[in-house]
């Protein structure tokens, strides 16, 4: 699907994850992807791992920026 839709099937989950990514909500996309059935989750595992690393890096940069501004 090219638009987000309700449901628990792979297409519906991916449509919502893609919609979250289009609006810059990587954290929301990862939450959506958690609902994938195991075979699809396994297929997405490399992308999910990379996205989690990116999210952690974004968070670390934000924390560093906050601490720099506090000084």
mmCIF file of the N, C-alpha and C atoms, coordinates in Angstrom:
data_MODEL
# 
_entry.id   MODEL 
# 
loop_
_atom_site.group_PDB 
_atom_site.id 
_atom_site.type_symbol 
_atom_site.label_atom_id 
_atom_site.label_alt_id 
_atom_site.label_comp_id 
_atom_site.label_asym_id 
_atom_site.label_entity_id 
_atom_site.label_seq_id 
_atom_site.pdbx_PDB_ins_code 
_atom_site.Cartn_x 
_atom_site.Cartn_y 
_atom_site.Cartn_z 
_atom_site.occupancy 
_atom_site.B_iso_or_equiv 
_atom_site.pdbx_formal_charge 
_atom_site.auth_seq_id 
_atom_site.auth_comp_id 
_atom_site.auth_asym_id 
_atom_site.auth_atom_id 
_atom_site.pdbx_PDB_model_num 
ATOM 1   N N  . UNK A 1 1  ? 0.832  -1.191  0.000  1.00 0.00 ? 1  UNK A N  1 
ATOM 2   C CA . UNK A 1 1  ? 0.000  0.000   0.000  1.00 0.00 ? 1  UNK A CA 1 
ATOM 3   C C  . UNK A 1 1  ? 0.870  1.245   0.000  1.00 0.00 ? 1  UNK A C  1 
ATOM 4   N N  . UNK A 1 2  ? 0.437  2.260   -0.688 1.00 0.00 ? 2  UNK A N  1 
ATOM 5   C CA . UNK A 1 2  ? 1.180  3.516   -0.719 1.00 0.00 ? 2  UNK A CA 1 
ATOM 6   C C  . UNK A 1 2  ? 0.637  4.507   0.304  1.00 0.00 ? 2  UNK A C  1 
ATOM 7   N N  . UNK A 1 3  ? -0.460 4.165   0.939  1.00 0.00 ? 3  UNK A N  1 
ATOM 8   C CA . UNK A 1 3  ? -0.994 4.989   2.023  1.00 0.00 ? 3  UNK A CA 1 
ATOM 9   C C  . UNK A 1 3  ? -1.114 4.109   3.258  1.00 0.00 ? 3  UNK A C  1 
ATOM 10  N N  . UNK A 1 4  ? -0.928 4.695   4.441  1.00 0.00 ? 4  UNK A N  1 
ATOM 11  C CA . UNK A 1 4  ? -1.033 3.896   5.658  1.00 0.00 ? 4  UNK A CA 1 
ATOM 12  C C  . UNK A 1 4  ? -2.431 3.314   5.819  1.00 0.00 ? 4  UNK A C  1 
ATOM 13  N N  . UNK A 1 5  ? -2.468 2.085   6.256  1.00 0.00 ? 5  UNK A N  1 
ATOM 14  C CA . UNK A 1 5  ? -3.771 1.465   6.467  1.00 0.00 ? 5  UNK A CA 1 
ATOM 15  C C  . UNK A 1 5  ? -3.749 0.601   7.713  1.00 0.00 ? 5  UNK A C  1 
ATOM 16  N N  . UNK A 1 6  ? -4.912 0.371   8.252  1.00 0.00 ? 6  UNK A N  1 
ATOM 17  C CA . UNK A 1 6  ? -5.065 -0.444  9.449  1.00 0.00 ? 6  UNK A CA 1 
ATOM 18  C C  . UNK A 1 6  ? -4.868 -1.912  9.109  1.00 0.00 ? 6  UNK A C  1 
ATOM 19  N N  . UNK A 1 7  ? -4.554 -2.694  10.113 1.00 0.00 ? 7  UNK A N  1 
ATOM 20  C CA . UNK A 1 7  ? -4.438 -4.125  9.945  1.00 0.00 ? 7  UNK A CA 1 
ATOM 21  C C  . UNK A 1 7  ? -3.126 -4.647  10.484 1.00 0.00 ? 7  UNK A C  1 
ATOM 22  N N  . UNK A 1 8  ? -3.044 -5.964  10.576 1.00 0.00 ? 8  UNK A N  1 
ATOM 23  C CA . UNK A 1 8  ? -1.865 -6.609  11.130 1.00 0.00 ? 8  UNK A CA 1 
ATOM 24  C C  . UNK A 1 8  ? -1.065 -7.361  10.073 1.00 0.00 ? 8  UNK A C  1 
ATOM 25  N N  . UNK A 1 9  ? -1.558 -7.360  8.826  1.00 0.00 ? 9  UNK A N  1 
ATOM 26  C CA . UNK A 1 9  ? -0.816 -8.067  7.785  1.00 0.00 ? 9  UNK A CA 1 
ATOM 27  C C  . UNK A 1 9  ? 0.435  -7.268  7.425  1.00 0.00 ? 9  UNK A C  1 
ATOM 28  N N  . UNK A 1 10 ? 1.374  -7.934  6.773  1.00 0.00 ? 10 UNK A N  1 
ATOM 29  C CA . UNK A 1 10 ? 2.670  -7.332  6.459  1.00 0.00 ? 10 UNK A CA 1 
ATOM 30  C C  . UNK A 1 10 ? 2.505  -6.027  5.681  1.00 0.00 ? 10 UNK A C  1 
ATOM 31  N N  . UNK A 1 11 ? 1.652  -6.021  4.681  1.00 0.00 ? 11 UNK A N  1 
ATOM 32  C CA . UNK A 1 11 ? 1.460  -4.821  3.868  1.00 0.00 ? 11 UNK A CA 1 
ATOM 33  C C  . UNK A 1 11 ? 0.979  -3.650  4.708  1.00 0.00 ? 11 UNK A C  1 
ATOM 34  N N  . UNK A 1 12 ? 0.045  -3.892  5.611  1.00 0.00 ? 12 UNK A N  1 
ATOM 35  C CA . UNK A 1 12 ? -0.484 -2.823  6.459  1.00 0.00 ? 12 UNK A CA 1 
ATOM 36  C C  . UNK A 1 12 ? 0.594  -2.288  7.399  1.00 0.00 ? 12 UNK A C  1 
ATOM 37  N N  . UNK A 1 13 ? 1.354  -3.185  8.012  1.00 0.00 ? 13 UNK A N  1 
ATOM 38  C CA . UNK A 1 13 ? 2.414  -2.767  8.936  1.00 0.00 ? 13 UNK A CA 1 
ATOM 39  C C  . UNK A 1 13 ? 3.457  -1.947  8.190  1.00 0.00 ? 13 UNK A C  1 
ATOM 40  N N  . UNK A 1 14 ? 3.873  -2.424  7.037  1.00 0.00 ? 14 UNK A N  1 
ATOM 41  C CA . UNK A 1 14 ? 4.878  -1.697  6.260  1.00 0.00 ? 14 UNK A CA 1 
ATOM 42  C C  . UNK A 1 14 ? 4.355  -0.352  5.766  1.00 0.00 ? 14 UNK A C  1 
ATOM 43  N N  . UNK A 1 15 ? 3.072  -0.285  5.452  1.00 0.00 ? 15 UNK A N  1 
ATOM 44  C CA . UNK A 1 15 ? 2.509  0.991   4.993  1.00 0.00 ? 15 UNK A CA 1 
ATOM 45  C C  . UNK A 1 15 ? 2.567  2.031   6.104  1.00 0.00 ? 15 UNK A C  1 
ATOM 46  N N  . UNK A 1 16 ? 2.307  1.618   7.329  1.00 0.00 ? 16 UNK A N  1 
ATOM 47  C CA . UNK A 1 16 ? 2.369  2.560   8.448  1.00 0.00 ? 16 UNK A CA 1 
ATOM 48  C C  . UNK A 1 16 ? 3.812  2.928   8.786  1.00 0.00 ? 16 UNK A C  1 
ATOM 49  N N  . UNK A 1 17 ? 4.721  1.960   8.693  1.00 0.00 ? 17 UNK A N  1 
ATOM 50  C CA . UNK A 1 17 ? 6.134  2.245   8.950  1.00 0.00 ? 17 UNK A CA 1 
ATOM 51  C C  . UNK A 1 17 ? 6.672  3.225   7.914  1.00 0.00 ? 17 UNK A C  1 
ATOM 52  N N  . UNK A 1 18 ? 6.317  3.023   6.667  1.00 0.00 ? 18 UNK A N  1 
ATOM 53  C CA . UNK A 1 18 ? 6.767  3.936   5.613  1.00 0.00 ? 18 UNK A CA 1 
ATOM 54  C C  . UNK A 1 18 ? 6.201  5.343   5.822  1.00 0.00 ? 18 UNK A C  1 
ATOM 55  N N  . UNK A 1 19 ? 4.951  5.425   6.228  1.00 0.00 ? 19 UNK A N  1 
ATOM 56  C CA . UNK A 1 19 ? 4.341  6.732   6.489  1.00 0.00 ? 19 UNK A CA 1 
ATOM 57  C C  . UNK A 1 19 ? 5.082  7.440   7.625  1.00 0.00 ? 19 UNK A C  1 
ATOM 58  N N  . UNK A 1 20 ? 5.457  6.705   8.646  1.00 0.00 ? 20 UNK A N  1 
ATOM 59  C CA . UNK A 1 20 ? 6.212  7.295   9.757  1.00 0.00 ? 20 UNK A CA 1 
ATOM 60  C C  . UNK A 1 20 ? 7.564  7.801   9.268  1.00 0.00 ? 20 UNK A C  1 
ATOM 61  N N  . UNK A 1 21 ? 8.218  7.038   8.426  1.00 0.00 ? 21 UNK A N  1 
ATOM 62  C CA . UNK A 1 21 ? 9.517  7.457   7.895  1.00 0.00 ? 21 UNK A CA 1 
ATOM 63  C C  . UNK A 1 21 ? 9.397  8.709   7.044  1.00 0.00 ? 21 UNK A C  1 
ATOM 64  N N  . UNK A 1 22 ? 8.341  8.805   6.277  1.00 0.00 ? 22 UNK A N  1 
ATOM 65  C CA . UNK A 1 22 ? 8.137  9.991   5.418  1.00 0.00 ? 22 UNK A CA 1 
ATOM 66  C C  . UNK A 1 22 ? 7.999  11.271  6.232  1.00 0.00 ? 22 UNK A C  1 
ATOM 67  N N  . UNK A 1 23 ? 7.566  11.140  7.476  1.00 0.00 ? 23 UNK A N  1 
ATOM 68  C CA . UNK A 1 23 ? 7.416  12.312  8.335  1.00 0.00 ? 23 UNK A CA 1 
ATOM 69  C C  . UNK A 1 23 ? 8.561  12.427  9.338  1.00 0.00 ? 23 UNK A C  1 
ATOM 70  N N  . UNK A 1 24 ? 9.613  11.650  9.131  1.00 0.00 ? 24 UNK A N  1 
ATOM 71  C CA . UNK A 1 24 ? 10.795 11.745  9.981  1.00 0.00 ? 24 UNK A CA 1 
ATOM 72  C C  . UNK A 1 24 ? 10.668 11.079  11.336 1.00 0.00 ? 24 UNK A C  1 
ATOM 73  N N  . UNK A 1 25 ? 9.714  10.187  11.486 1.00 0.00 ? 25 UNK A N  1 
ATOM 74  C CA . UNK A 1 25 ? 9.481  9.518   12.762 1.00 0.00 ? 25 UNK A CA 1 
ATOM 75  C C  . UNK A 1 25 ? 10.083 8.113   12.750 1.00 0.00 ? 25 UNK A C  1 
ATOM 76  N N  . UNK A 1 26 ? 11.398 8.054   12.818 1.00 0.00 ? 26 UNK A N  1 
ATOM 77  C CA . UNK A 1 26 ? 12.090 6.768   12.792 1.00 0.00 ? 26 UNK A CA 1 
ATOM 78  C C  . UNK A 1 26 ? 11.688 5.907   13.979 1.00 0.00 ? 26 UNK A C  1 
ATOM 79  N N  . UNK A 1 27 ? 11.547 6.513   15.140 1.00 0.00 ? 27 UNK A N  1 
ATOM 80  C CA . UNK A 1 27 ? 11.138 5.758   16.319 1.00 0.00 ? 27 UNK A CA 1 
ATOM 81  C C  . UNK A 1 27 ? 9.762  5.124   16.126 1.00 0.00 ? 27 UNK A C  1 
ATOM 82  N N  . UNK A 1 28 ? 8.842  5.857   15.533 1.00 0.00 ? 28 UNK A N  1 
ATOM 83  C CA . UNK A 1 28 ? 7.498  5.326   15.275 1.00 0.00 ? 28 UNK A CA 1 
ATOM 84  C C  . UNK A 1 28 ? 7.545  4.193   14.249 1.00 0.00 ? 28 UNK A C  1 
ATOM 85  N N  . UNK A 1 29 ? 8.393  4.335   13.246 1.00 0.00 ? 29 UNK A N  1 
ATOM 86  C CA . UNK A 1 29 ? 8.532  3.275   12.238 1.00 0.00 ? 29 UNK A CA 1 
ATOM 87  C C  . UNK A 1 29 ? 9.007  1.983   12.883 1.00 0.00 ? 29 UNK A C  1 
ATOM 88  N N  . UNK A 1 30 ? 9.969  2.092   13.792 1.00 0.00 ? 30 UNK A N  1 
ATOM 89  C CA . UNK A 1 30 ? 10.474 0.898   14.475 1.00 0.00 ? 30 UNK A CA 1 
ATOM 90  C C  . UNK A 1 30 ? 9.392  0.257   15.336 1.00 0.00 ? 30 UNK A C  1 
ATOM 91  N N  . UNK A 1 31 ? 8.583  1.070   15.972 1.00 0.00 ? 31 UNK A N  1 
ATOM 92  C CA . UNK A 1 31 ? 7.474  0.533   16.771 1.00 0.00 ? 31 UNK A CA 1 
ATOM 93  C C  . UNK A 1 31 ? 6.506  -0.227  15.866 1.00 0.00 ? 31 UNK A C  1 
ATOM 94  N N  . UNK A 1 32 ? 6.188  0.347   14.722 1.00 0.00 ? 32 UNK A N  1 
ATOM 95  C CA . UNK A 1 32 ? 5.292  -0.326  13.772 1.00 0.00 ? 32 UNK A CA 1 
ATOM 96  C C  . UNK A 1 32 ? 5.881  -1.655  13.318 1.00 0.00 ? 32 UNK A C  1 
ATOM 97  N N  . UNK A 1 33 ? 7.181  -1.660  13.023 1.00 0.00 ? 33 UNK A N  1 
ATOM 98  C CA . UNK A 1 33 ? 7.816  -2.874  12.516 1.00 0.00 ? 33 UNK A CA 1 
ATOM 99  C C  . UNK A 1 33 ? 7.843  -4.002  13.538 1.00 0.00 ? 33 UNK A C  1 
ATOM 100 N N  . UNK A 1 34 ? 7.766  -3.668  14.817 1.00 0.00 ? 34 UNK A N  1 
ATOM 101 C CA . UNK A 1 34 ? 7.694  -4.703  15.858 1.00 0.00 ? 34 UNK A CA 1 
ATOM 102 C C  . UNK A 1 34 ? 6.479  -5.606  15.682 1.00 0.00 ? 34 UNK A C  1 
ATOM 103 N N  . UNK A 1 35 ? 5.461  -5.124  14.985 1.00 0.00 ? 35 UNK A N  1 
ATOM 104 C CA . UNK A 1 35 ? 4.236  -5.902  14.799 1.00 0.00 ? 35 UNK A CA 1 
ATOM 105 C C  . UNK A 1 35 ? 4.324  -6.886  13.633 1.00 0.00 ? 35 UNK A C  1 
ATOM 106 N N  . UNK A 1 36 ? 5.445  -6.875  12.916 1.00 0.00 ? 36 UNK A N  1 
ATOM 107 C CA . UNK A 1 36 ? 5.583  -7.802  11.784 1.00 0.00 ? 36 UNK A CA 1 
ATOM 108 C C  . UNK A 1 36 ? 5.629  -9.245  12.267 1.00 0.00 ? 36 UNK A C  1 
ATOM 109 N N  . UNK A 1 37 ? 5.090  -10.166 11.476 1.00 0.00 ? 37 UNK A N  1 
ATOM 110 C CA . UNK A 1 37 ? 5.236  -11.583 11.809 1.00 0.00 ? 37 UNK A CA 1 
ATOM 111 C C  . UNK A 1 37 ? 6.708  -11.991 11.675 1.00 0.00 ? 37 UNK A C  1 
ATOM 112 N N  . UNK A 1 38 ? 7.097  -13.037 12.351 1.00 0.00 ? 38 UNK A N  1 
ATOM 113 C CA . UNK A 1 38 ? 8.501  -13.441 12.437 1.00 0.00 ? 38 UNK A CA 1 
ATOM 114 C C  . UNK A 1 38 ? 9.222  -13.546 11.092 1.00 0.00 ? 38 UNK A C  1 
ATOM 115 N N  . UNK A 1 39 ? 8.666  -14.167 10.065 1.00 0.00 ? 39 UNK A N  1 
ATOM 116 C CA . UNK A 1 39 ? 9.421  -14.248 8.801  1.00 0.00 ? 39 UNK A CA 1 
ATOM 117 C C  . UNK A 1 39 ? 9.751  -12.872 8.213  1.00 0.00 ? 39 UNK A C  1 
ATOM 118 N N  . UNK A 1 40 ? 8.792  -11.953 8.275  1.00 0.00 ? 40 UNK A N  1 
ATOM 119 C CA . UNK A 1 40 ? 9.026  -10.603 7.751  1.00 0.00 ? 40 UNK A CA 1 
ATOM 120 C C  . UNK A 1 40 ? 9.979  -9.831  8.656  1.00 0.00 ? 40 UNK A C  1 
ATOM 121 N N  . UNK A 1 41 ? 9.864  -10.039 9.959  1.00 0.00 ? 41 UNK A N  1 
ATOM 122 C CA . UNK A 1 41 ? 10.758 -9.388  10.909 1.00 0.00 ? 41 UNK A CA 1 
ATOM 123 C C  . UNK A 1 41 ? 12.192 -9.842  10.678 1.00 0.00 ? 41 UNK A C  1 
ATOM 124 N N  . UNK A 1 42 ? 12.378 -11.118 10.419 1.00 0.00 ? 42 UNK A N  1 
ATOM 125 C CA . UNK A 1 42 ? 13.714 -11.647 10.128 1.00 0.00 ? 42 UNK A CA 1 
ATOM 126 C C  . UNK A 1 42 ? 14.264 -11.039 8.843  1.00 0.00 ? 42 UNK A C  1 
ATOM 127 N N  . UNK A 1 43 ? 13.406 -10.884 7.848  1.00 0.00 ? 43 UNK A N  1 
ATOM 128 C CA . UNK A 1 43 ? 13.845 -10.299 6.575  1.00 0.00 ? 43 UNK A CA 1 
ATOM 129 C C  . UNK A 1 43 ? 14.247 -8.843  6.734  1.00 0.00 ? 43 UNK A C  1 
ATOM 130 N N  . UNK A 1 44 ? 13.653 -8.158  7.682  1.00 0.00 ? 44 UNK A N  1 
ATOM 131 C CA . UNK A 1 44 ? 13.929 -6.739  7.914  1.00 0.00 ? 44 UNK A CA 1 
ATOM 132 C C  . UNK A 1 44 ? 15.000 -6.517  8.975  1.00 0.00 ? 44 UNK A C  1 
ATOM 133 N N  . UNK A 1 45 ? 15.573 -7.577  9.529  1.00 0.00 ? 45 UNK A N  1 
ATOM 134 C CA . UNK A 1 45 ? 16.451 -7.460  10.690 1.00 0.00 ? 45 UNK A CA 1 
ATOM 135 C C  . UNK A 1 45 ? 17.662 -6.553  10.448 1.00 0.00 ? 45 UNK A C  1 
ATOM 136 N N  . UNK A 1 46 ? 18.279 -6.615  9.288  1.00 0.00 ? 46 UNK A N  1 
ATOM 137 C CA . UNK A 1 46 ? 19.434 -5.750  9.024  1.00 0.00 ? 46 UNK A CA 1 
ATOM 138 C C  . UNK A 1 46 ? 19.018 -4.282  8.980  1.00 0.00 ? 46 UNK A C  1 
ATOM 139 N N  . UNK A 1 47 ? 17.898 -3.993  8.331  1.00 0.00 ? 47 UNK A N  1 
ATOM 140 C CA . UNK A 1 47 ? 17.417 -2.616  8.260  1.00 0.00 ? 47 UNK A CA 1 
ATOM 141 C C  . UNK A 1 47 ? 17.046 -2.122  9.651  1.00 0.00 ? 47 UNK A C  1 
ATOM 142 N N  . UNK A 1 48 ? 16.371 -2.957  10.423 1.00 0.00 ? 48 UNK A N  1 
ATOM 143 C CA . UNK A 1 48 ? 15.961 -2.577  11.776 1.00 0.00 ? 48 UNK A CA 1 
ATOM 144 C C  . UNK A 1 48 ? 17.184 -2.291  12.640 1.00 0.00 ? 48 UNK A C  1 
ATOM 145 N N  . UNK A 1 49 ? 18.207 -3.125  12.548 1.00 0.00 ? 49 UNK A N  1 
ATOM 146 C CA . UNK A 1 49 ? 19.431 -2.908  13.327 1.00 0.00 ? 49 UNK A CA 1 
ATOM 147 C C  . UNK A 1 49 ? 20.091 -1.585  12.948 1.00 0.00 ? 49 UNK A C  1 
ATOM 148 N N  . UNK A 1 50 ? 20.158 -1.296  11.666 1.00 0.00 ? 50 UNK A N  1 
ATOM 149 C CA . UNK A 1 50 ? 20.748 -0.030  11.215 1.00 0.00 ? 50 UNK A CA 1 
ATOM 150 C C  . UNK A 1 50 ? 19.910 1.159   11.680 1.00 0.00 ? 50 UNK A C  1 
ATOM 151 N N  . UNK A 1 51 ? 18.609 1.022   11.644 1.00 0.00 ? 51 UNK A N  1 
ATOM 152 C CA . UNK A 1 51 ? 17.721 2.107   12.087 1.00 0.00 ? 51 UNK A CA 1 
ATOM 153 C C  . UNK A 1 51 ? 17.864 2.338   13.589 1.00 0.00 ? 51 UNK A C  1 
ATOM 154 N N  . UNK A 1 52 ? 18.020 1.270   14.351 1.00 0.00 ? 52 UNK A N  1 
ATOM 155 C CA . UNK A 1 52 ? 18.211 1.414   15.800 1.00 0.00 ? 52 UNK A CA 1 
ATOM 156 C C  . UNK A 1 52 ? 19.532 2.120   16.108 1.00 0.00 ? 52 UNK A C  1 
ATOM 157 N N  . UNK A 1 53 ? 20.573 1.807   15.350 1.00 0.00 ? 53 UNK A N  1 
ATOM 158 C CA . UNK A 1 53 ? 21.862 2.483   15.528 1.00 0.00 ? 53 UNK A CA 1 
ATOM 159 C C  . UNK A 1 53 ? 21.710 3.964   15.197 1.00 0.00 ? 53 UNK A C  1 
ATOM 160 N N  . UNK A 1 54 ? 21.022 4.264   14.116 1.00 0.00 ? 54 UNK A N  1 
ATOM 161 C CA . UNK A 1 54 ? 20.808 5.670   13.733 1.00 0.00 ? 54 UNK A CA 1 
ATOM 162 C C  . UNK A 1 54 ? 20.021 6.410   14.806 1.00 0.00 ? 54 UNK A C  1 
ATOM 163 N N  . UNK A 1 55 ? 18.977 5.785   15.326 1.00 0.00 ? 55 UNK A N  1 
ATOM 164 C CA . UNK A 1 55 ? 18.168 6.410   16.358 1.00 0.00 ? 55 UNK A CA 1 
ATOM 165 C C  . UNK A 1 55 ? 19.000 6.675   17.613 1.00 0.00 ? 55 UNK A C  1 
ATOM 166 N N  . UNK A 1 56 ? 19.856 5.727   17.974 1.00 0.00 ? 56 UNK A N  1 
ATOM 167 C CA . UNK A 1 56 ? 20.738 5.915   19.137 1.00 0.00 ? 56 UNK A CA 1 
ATOM 168 C C  . UNK A 1 56 ? 21.716 7.060   18.885 1.00 0.00 ? 56 UNK A C  1 
ATOM 169 N N  . UNK A 1 57 ? 22.242 7.157   17.679 1.00 0.00 ? 57 UNK A N  1 
ATOM 170 C CA . UNK A 1 57 ? 23.171 8.239   17.342 1.00 0.00 ? 57 UNK A CA 1 
ATOM 171 C C  . UNK A 1 57 ? 22.471 9.596   17.404 1.00 0.00 ? 57 UNK A C  1 
ATOM 172 N N  . UNK A 1 58 ? 21.265 9.677   16.887 1.00 0.00 ? 58 UNK A N  1 
ATOM 173 C CA . UNK A 1 58 ? 20.495 10.921  16.941 1.00 0.00 ? 58 UNK A CA 1 
ATOM 174 C C  . UNK A 1 58 ? 20.255 11.327  18.389 1.00 0.00 ? 58 UNK A C  1 
ATOM 175 N N  . UNK A 1 59 ? 19.922 10.358  19.209 1.00 0.00 ? 59 UNK A N  1 
ATOM 176 C CA . UNK A 1 59 ? 19.687 10.625  20.626 1.00 0.00 ? 59 UNK A CA 1 
ATOM 177 C C  . UNK A 1 59 ? 20.962 11.101  21.316 1.00 0.00 ? 59 UNK A C  1 
ATOM 178 N N  . UNK A 1 60 ? 22.089 10.469  20.989 1.00 0.00 ? 60 UNK A N  1 
ATOM 179 C CA . UNK A 1 60 ? 23.366 10.856  21.586 1.00 0.00 ? 60 UNK A CA 1 
ATOM 180 C C  . UNK A 1 60 ? 23.760 12.269  21.177 1.00 0.00 ? 60 UNK A C  1 
ATOM 181 N N  . UNK A 1 61 ? 23.553 12.616  19.932 1.00 0.00 ? 61 UNK A N  1 
ATOM 182 C CA . UNK A 1 61 ? 23.860 13.970  19.463 1.00 0.00 ? 61 UNK A CA 1 
ATOM 183 C C  . UNK A 1 61 ? 22.973 14.980  20.190 1.00 0.00 ? 61 UNK A C  1 
ATOM 184 N N  . UNK A 1 62 ? 21.717 14.653  20.364 1.00 0.00 ? 62 UNK A N  1 
ATOM 185 C CA . UNK A 1 62 ? 20.813 15.538  21.093 1.00 0.00 ? 62 UNK A CA 1 
ATOM 186 C C  . UNK A 1 62 ? 21.255 15.732  22.532 1.00 0.00 ? 62 UNK A C  1 
ATOM 187 N N  . UNK A 1 63 ? 21.660 14.651  23.182 1.00 0.00 ? 63 UNK A N  1 
ATOM 188 C CA . UNK A 1 63 ? 22.125 14.746  24.563 1.00 0.00 ? 63 UNK A CA 1 
ATOM 189 C C  . UNK A 1 63 ? 23.411 15.564  24.650 1.00 0.00 ? 63 UNK A C  1 
ATOM 190 N N  . UNK A 1 64 ? 24.306 15.355  23.706 1.00 0.00 ? 64 UNK A N  1 
ATOM 191 C CA . UNK A 1 64 ? 25.550 16.112  23.687 1.00 0.00 ? 64 UNK A CA 1 
ATOM 192 C C  . UNK A 1 64 ? 25.275 17.599  23.471 1.00 0.00 ? 64 UNK A C  1 
ATOM 193 N N  . UNK A 1 65 ? 24.368 17.887  22.573 1.00 0.00 ? 65 UNK A N  1 
ATOM 194 C CA . UNK A 1 65 ? 23.998 19.262  22.315 1.00 0.00 ? 65 UNK A CA 1 
ATOM 195 C C  . UNK A 1 65 ? 23.404 19.910  23.561 1.00 0.00 ? 65 UNK A C  1 
ATOM 196 N N  . UNK A 1 66 ? 22.552 19.190  24.245 1.00 0.00 ? 66 UNK A N  1 
ATOM 197 C CA . UNK A 1 66 ? 21.935 19.701  25.485 1.00 0.00 ? 66 UNK A CA 1 
ATOM 198 C C  . UNK A 1 66 ? 23.007 19.994  26.542 1.00 0.00 ? 66 UNK A C  1 
ATOM 199 N N  . UNK A 1 67 ? 23.963 19.077  26.691 1.00 0.00 ? 67 UNK A N  1 
ATOM 200 C CA . UNK A 1 67 ? 24.991 19.282  27.710 1.00 0.00 ? 67 UNK A CA 1 
ATOM 201 C C  . UNK A 1 67 ? 25.927 20.414  27.322 1.00 0.00 ? 67 UNK A C  1 
ATOM 202 N N  . UNK A 1 68 ? 26.190 20.600  26.040 1.00 0.00 ? 68 UNK A N  1 
ATOM 203 C CA . UNK A 1 68 ? 27.033 21.707  25.576 1.00 0.00 ? 68 UNK A CA 1 
ATOM 204 C C  . UNK A 1 68 ? 26.345 23.038  25.820 1.00 0.00 ? 68 UNK A C  1 
ATOM 205 N N  . UNK A 1 69 ? 25.058 23.090  25.607 1.00 0.00 ? 69 UNK A N  1 
ATOM 206 C CA . UNK A 1 69 ? 24.308 24.331  25.811 1.00 0.00 ? 69 UNK A CA 1 
ATOM 207 C C  . UNK A 1 69 ? 24.161 24.672  27.295 1.00 0.00 ? 69 UNK A C  1 
ATOM 208 N N  . UNK A 1 70 ? 24.237 23.663  28.148 1.00 0.00 ? 70 UNK A N  1 
ATOM 209 C CA . UNK A 1 70 ? 24.083 23.886  29.576 1.00 0.00 ? 70 UNK A CA 1 
ATOM 210 C C  . UNK A 1 70 ? 25.338 24.504  30.191 1.00 0.00 ? 70 UNK A C  1 
ATOM 211 N N  . UNK A 1 71 ? 26.458 24.358  29.533 1.00 0.00 ? 71 UNK A N  1 
ATOM 212 C CA . UNK A 1 71 ? 27.723 24.870  30.071 1.00 0.00 ? 71 UNK A CA 1 
ATOM 213 C C  . UNK A 1 71 ? 27.948 26.317  29.804 1.00 0.00 ? 71 UNK A C  1 
# 
